[in-house]
């Protein structure tokens, strides 16, 4: 893949968008579903979607065709831009930025976003059509907002249950005592005109974290002390990874819901 900024959908304009969506990506096939879920958002005005490629895929032609195919469903005046600098910004793939989950891409694209409101979506997850509208309402008069999420089975892609113990907001859930709570990036919206200082935190994991995968905790640590609001909607679908260190806890909390979703795999 040649380095550059590639535009799909409507050409970018000087007029700011209403909302920007930032997506760090490896251009996996799941990106198609993620993009389509953004295009199906209702009641949000003009949207700019910024995809940052952390590592070029082996079959770059197929990856770009996936993006182009999804973008045929884009509403008029919505713009999709894909940034590939020609190298990875993350130490995970030879770059110099400590965060292993996207390097500097979330920060770069957040600063680049041509909208005051910035939301985030990973390329293996998706949103319900009312997600962004709920966040736009919740963030009014505030600096950030969040929604709740569904856990999704990684093989059946069936929703298992709503996460009521991890990504539940400030002072809530199993991380309340140790970290003041938590909000997953896929559930988050930031008004970058009001809290520009938080954006650089996407590049820096928590001190002492051996995985270098906790920049999202640093972002939350900043935001939890600022005025925020919850949309009250469980509008995010978050695909679980069974290799995740939190999976044993999640299995206990999900109980029989996990087994019912897993049974559909057969």
C-alpha positions in Angstrom: 0.0 0.0 0.0 1.3 3.4 -0.9 1.5 5.9 2.0 -1.1 8.6 1.9 -4.5 9.9 2.8 -7.3 8.2 0.8 -10.8 9.7 0.7 -14.0 7.7 0.1 -17.5 9.0 -0.1 -18.0 12.8 -0.2 -15.0 15.0 -0.6 -13.8 16.8 2.6 -15.0 20.4 2.9 -13.9 23.4 4.9 -17.2 23.3 6.8 -16.8 21.3 10.0 -18.7 18.0 10.4 -21.1 17.5 13.3 -19.3 14.3 14.6 -16.1 12.6 13.7 -15.5 8.9 14.3 -11.9 7.7 14.8 -11.0 4.1 13.9 -7.5 2.6 14.4 -7.5 -0.5 12.1 -5.5 -3.4 10.8 -8.0 -3.4 7.8 -9.5 -6.7 9.0 -12.6 -8.0 7.2 -14.6 -7.1 10.2 -14.0 -3.4 9.3 -16.9 -3.8 6.8 -19.5 -4.4 9.5 -18.0 -1.7 11.7 -18.3 0.9 8.9 -21.8 -0.1 7.9 -22.9 0.3 11.6 -21.6 3.9 11.4 -23.4 4.6 8.1 -26.7 3.4 9.7 -26.5 6.1 12.5 -29.6 8.2 12.7 -30.1 11.8 13.5 -26.5 13.0 13.7 -26.0 15.3 10.7 -22.7 15.1 8.8 -20.1 12.6 9.9 -16.4 12.3 9.1 -14.9 8.8 9.6 -11.1 8.7 10.0 -9.4 5.3 9.7 -5.8 5.0 10.7 -3.9 1.9 9.5 -1.3 0.7 12.1 0.1 -2.0 9.9 -0.4 -2.5 6.1 -2.3 -5.8 5.4 -0.7 -8.6 3.3 -3.5 -8.2 0.8 -3.9 -4.5 0.6 -6.0 -4.6 -2.6 -8.6 -6.7 -0.8 -8.5 -4.4 2.2 -9.1 -1.3 0.2 -11.9 -3.1 -1.7 -13.6 -3.8 1.6 -13.5 -0.2 2.6 -14.7 0.9 -0.9 -17.6 -1.6 -0.8 -18.7 -0.5 2.6 -18.5 3.2 1.6 -21.1 2.6 -1.1 -23.6 2.6 1.8 -22.4 6.0 3.1 -25.0 8.8 3.4 -24.5 11.8 1.2 -22.1 14.4 2.5 -20.4 11.9 4.8 -16.6 11.5 4.3 -14.4 8.5 5.0 -10.6 9.1 5.1 -8.0 6.4 5.5 -4.5 7.4 6.7 -1.5 5.1 6.1 1.8 6.9 6.9 3.9 4.1 5.4 5.0 2.7 8.8 3.5 1.7 12.2 3.6 4.3 14.9 3.4 1.6 17.6 6.3 -0.2 19.3 4.3 -3.4 18.6 5.2 -3.2 14.9 8.5 -1.3 15.1 7.3 2.2 15.8 8.3 4.5 18.6 5.0 5.2 20.4 4.5 3.1 23.6 0.8 2.3 23.2 0.6 -1.1 21.5 -3.1 -0.8 20.6 -2.7 1.7 17.7 0.4 3.6 18.6 -0.2 7.3 18.0 -3.2 6.8 15.6 -6.0 7.6 18.0 -4.3 10.8 19.0 -3.3 11.8 15.5 -6.8 11.3 14.1 -8.4 12.9 17.1 -6.4 16.1 16.5 -7.1 15.8 12.7 -10.8 15.4 13.1 -12.8 18.2 11.5 -15.5 18.2 14.1 -15.8 19.2 17.8 -17.3 15.9 18.9 -15.1 12.8 18.4 -16.3 9.2 19.0 -14.2 6.0 18.8 -14.8 2.5 17.3 -12.5 -0.4 16.8 -12.7 -2.3 13.6 -14.0 -5.5 15.2 -17.0 -3.9 17.0 -20.1 -2.2 15.9 -22.9 0.2 17.0 -26.7 0.3 17.2 -28.2 3.0 14.9 -29.1 5.2 17.9 -25.6 5.3 19.4 -24.1 8.6 18.2 -27.4 10.5 18.6 -27.6 9.3 22.2 -24.0 10.5 22.8 -24.6 13.9 21.2 -27.6 14.4 23.5 -25.7 13.2 26.6 -22.6 15.5 25.9 -24.6 18.7 25.6 -23.2 21.2 28.1 -20.6 18.6 29.1 -17.0 17.7 28.1 -17.5 14.0 27.4 -20.2 11.2 27.3 -20.5 7.5 27.2 -22.9 4.7 26.4 -23.1 1.1 27.7 -22.0 -2.0 25.8 -23.1 -5.5 25.0 -20.5 -8.3 25.3 -20.5 -10.4 22.1 -19.4 -14.0 21.7 -16.3 -14.1 19.5 -17.4 -17.2 17.5 -21.1 -16.9 17.2 -21.2 -13.1 17.2 -24.3 -13.3 19.3 -24.8 -10.7 22.0 -24.2 -12.4 25.4 -25.3 -9.8 27.9 -25.0 -6.1 28.8 -21.8 -5.2 30.6 -22.9 -3.9 34.0 -19.7 -4.3 35.8 -16.7 -3.0 33.7 -17.4 -0.1 31.3 -20.1 1.6 33.4 -18.7 5.0 34.2 -17.0 7.0 36.9 -17.2 5.6 40.4 -19.0 2.5 39.2 -18.2 -1.2 38.6 -15.3 -3.5 39.5 -12.7 -0.8 38.8 -14.3 1.8 41.0 -11.9 1.3 43.9 -8.7 0.8 41.9 -9.2 3.2 39.0 -12.3 5.2 39.7 -14.3 3.2 37.2 -13.9 2.8 33.5 -15.3 3.6 30.1 -14.3 1.6 27.0 -13.2 3.7 24.0 -15.9 2.2 21.8 -18.5 3.7 24.2 -16.9 7.1 24.4 -17.4 10.6 22.9 -15.2 13.6 23.7 -15.7 17.3 22.9 -12.2 18.0 21.8 -12.7 21.8 21.8 -13.3 21.6 25.6 -10.7 19.0 26.6 -7.9 19.1 24.0 -5.3 18.1 26.6 -6.8 14.6 26.9 -6.1 13.6 23.3 -2.4 13.0 23.7 -3.1 10.5 26.4 -4.1 8.0 23.7 -0.3 7.4 23.2 0.7 6.6 26.8 -0.1 3.4 28.7 -0.5 3.4 32.5 2.9 3.6 34.4 4.2 0.1 35.1 1.8 -1.6 32.7 3.8 -4.5 31.1 1.2 -5.0 28.3 1.4 -1.3 27.1 -2.3 -1.7 26.2 -3.8 0.7 28.8 -3.8 4.2 27.2 -7.6 4.0 27.4 -7.3 3.9 31.2 -5.1 7.1 31.0 -7.8 8.8 29.0 -10.5 7.8 31.4 -8.4 8.8 34.4 -8.4 12.4 32.9 -12.0 12.4 31.9 -13.5 11.0 35.1 -12.8 14.3 36.9 -14.5 16.4 34.2 -18.2 17.0 33.6 -19.6 14.0 31.6 -23.0 12.3 30.9 -24.3 8.9 30.1 -26.6 8.3 27.1 -28.4 5.6 29.0 -28.3 3.4 25.9 -26.6 0.0 25.6 -25.7 0.8 22.0 -22.2 -0.7 21.6 -21.5 -4.3 20.6 -18.1 -5.4 21.9 -16.6 -8.6 20.7 -14.8 -10.5 23.5 -11.4 -12.1 23.2 -11.0 -15.3 25.2 -7.3 -14.6 25.5 -8.0 -11.4 27.4 -6.8 -11.4 31.0 -10.3 -10.3 32.2 -12.0 -13.2 30.5 -12.2 -15.5 33.6 -13.9 -12.7 35.5 -16.2 -12.1 32.7 -17.2 -15.7 32.5 -18.2 -15.7 36.2 -20.2 -12.5 35.7 -21.9 -13.6 32.5 -22.9 -17.0 33.9 -25.3 -19.0 31.9 -25.6 -16.2 29.3 -22.2 -17.1 27.9 -23.2 -20.8 27.6 -26.4 -19.9 25.7 -24.5 -17.7 23.2 -21.7 -20.3 22.8 -24.2 -23.1 22.1 -25.2 -21.4 18.9 -21.7 -22.1 17.6 -22.6 -25.7 17.0 
